[in-house]
Every structure is written in C-alpha cells, then in structure tokens.
Amino acid sequence: MVPDPTPRRVQRIQGGVWEELKRQLKGFGIEMRKPRHARGYEVDAEILASAAPLLVEIKTGCAAADFYCAVGQLMLYPILLPKLAGHLRIFLLPDGTGSHELQSAMKPLGIQLHRYRLQRASKQEVTFSASFLRLCGVPEEAMAALSAF
C-alpha cells in the first residue's frame, strides 16, 4: 500500500469547512465548539443549537471508508466524552455521490446525514444544506443569504 501523499490537503479542506460553518453560525449567536478528550481525541464540532445539541463529524469524501470512520467516531465520542451522550449525531459530508446502501444504513444507527458544497475558485467557498442549517438553529429567512441548497 502506498500512503496518501496529501493528508494536509484533506486537513485544509476540512478546516475550511469547519471555519466557514463556525463563521456562519456565529453570525446568528449559535455556539460551536471542538471538545477534546484528555487523550487527544477531538470532536469535529459540537453545536449548541436551541432545539437540541449536535455532535457533528465532517468528512471530505464519500467513500465507504469515510462512512465507516464517521460512524465509528459518532458512536465512540459520546462514550469517551459523556457530556455528548444526548446529542443528535450528524455526519456532514460533501454533496455528491455516495453509496445508497451506506446512506440508508445511517438511519437505524441514529445518525443523520447532511451535506455541504465546496466550490474552489480563487477562494474556497462552502455552502451548507438548508436542512442542516435549520437543525443548527439558523432562521429560515437567512437561508437565501447563506446560499443554502
């Protein structure tokens, strides 16, 4: 096996998605944190939405390995960090293809699947699905301004 030569690119893309989500939510007074376990395990995002807190795992791909990894993380984090136990579990992945079977398998596990779109122009632009932003507590009237899809 040859290791992926571009892990920093994945981190940069994921970091850009995280930063844009935090920026958008902050504009509506919605808090987003990045809890960390003493052993170094770090959650992608905890969103303190008004309806229910969210535990969010962000991936940059739609391959089976991305699904497997996200499921493992979303199932383990509430055990490793008990304060996350009552959170809704959200898998946030890029808009596009993904195995229908894997997508369908999320529901019985109690994991909601939501999407973001990444457009690379001179500057990386990220938009999020309206259903995800609603779940975060973003007001309906703000969706058009955020280019929600």
C-alpha positions in Angstrom: 0.0 0.0 0.0 1.1 3.5 -0.8 0.1 6.1 1.8 -2.0 9.1 0.7 0.6 11.7 -0.2 -1.8 14.6 0.5 -3.2 14.3 4.1 -2.5 18.0 4.6 -4.9 18.8 1.8 -7.7 16.8 3.5 -7.0 18.7 6.7 -7.0 22.0 4.9 -10.3 21.3 3.2 -11.9 20.0 6.4 -10.5 23.0 8.3 -12.0 25.4 5.7 -15.4 23.7 6.0 -15.2 23.9 9.9 -14.2 27.6 9.8 -17.0 28.6 7.4 -19.6 26.7 9.5 -18.4 28.4 12.7 -18.4 31.8 11.0 -21.9 31.4 9.7 -23.3 30.1 13.0 -21.6 32.8 15.0 -23.5 35.4 12.9 -26.7 34.0 14.5 -25.3 33.7 18.0 -25.1 29.9 17.7 -22.1 28.4 19.6 -19.9 25.8 18.0 -17.1 24.1 20.0 -14.5 21.5 19.4 -14.4 19.3 22.5 -11.3 17.3 23.2 -10.6 14.2 25.4 -7.6 14.2 27.7 -6.0 11.5 25.5 -6.3 13.8 22.4 -9.4 12.6 20.8 -11.0 15.6 19.2 -14.6 16.0 18.0 -15.1 17.9 14.8 -17.9 20.0 16.1 -20.4 20.3 19.0 -23.1 22.8 18.0 -25.3 24.2 20.8 -28.5 24.5 18.8 -31.6 25.7 20.6 -33.7 22.6 19.8 -31.0 20.0 20.6 -27.2 20.0 20.8 -25.5 18.4 17.8 -22.4 16.2 17.6 -21.0 16.7 14.0 -18.4 14.6 12.2 -17.1 16.3 9.0 -15.6 14.3 6.1 -14.1 15.4 2.8 -15.1 12.4 0.8 -18.0 10.0 0.2 -16.0 6.7 0.0 -17.0 3.7 2.1 -14.0 4.4 4.4 -15.4 7.9 5.1 -18.7 6.4 6.2 -17.0 3.7 8.3 -14.8 6.2 10.0 -17.6 8.7 10.7 -19.9 6.0 12.2 -17.1 4.8 14.5 -16.4 8.3 15.6 -20.0 9.3 16.2 -20.6 6.1 18.2 -17.4 6.4 20.3 -17.3 10.1 21.1 -20.4 10.0 23.4 -18.7 7.2 25.3 -15.3 8.9 25.6 -16.9 12.3 26.3 -20.1 11.5 28.3 -21.4 15.1 28.1 -22.0 14.4 24.3 -24.3 11.4 25.1 -27.6 13.2 24.5 -26.5 15.0 21.3 -28.0 14.4 17.9 -25.4 12.6 15.8 -24.7 14.3 12.4 -22.5 13.1 9.6 -21.7 16.1 7.4 -20.2 15.2 4.0 -19.7 16.7 0.6 -22.7 17.0 -1.8 -22.5 14.4 -4.5 -22.3 10.7 -4.8 -22.1 8.1 -2.1 -23.3 4.6 -1.7 -27.1 4.5 -1.4 -26.7 1.4 0.9 -24.3 3.2 3.2 -26.5 6.3 3.3 -29.5 4.2 4.2 -27.6 2.4 6.9 -27.2 5.7 8.9 -30.8 6.0 10.0 -31.1 2.8 12.1 -27.8 3.9 13.8 -29.4 7.2 14.8 -27.1 9.2 12.6 -28.4 12.0 10.4 -26.7 12.6 7.1 -26.3 16.2 5.9 -24.3 17.8 3.1 -22.1 20.8 2.2 -20.9 22.0 -1.1 -17.3 23.1 -1.7 -16.5 25.3 -4.6 -12.9 26.0 -5.3 -12.4 29.3 -7.2 -9.8 31.8 -6.2 -11.1 31.3 -2.7 -12.6 28.2 -1.2 -16.4 28.7 -0.8 -18.5 26.4 1.3 -22.3 26.3 1.5 -24.4 24.0 3.6 -27.8 22.3 3.1 -30.8 24.2 4.4 -31.9 21.2 6.4 -28.6 21.2 8.2 -28.6 24.9 8.9 -32.2 24.6 10.2 -31.1 21.9 12.6 -28.3 24.2 13.8 -30.9 26.9 14.5 -30.4 29.3 11.6 -33.6 31.2 10.9 -35.5 30.3 7.7 -35.2 33.9 6.4 -31.4 33.7 6.4 -31.2 30.7 4.1 -31.0 32.6 0.8 -28.3 34.9 2.1 -26.2 31.9 3.1 -26.8 30.3 -0.4 -28.2 27.2 1.4 -29.2 24.5 -1.0 
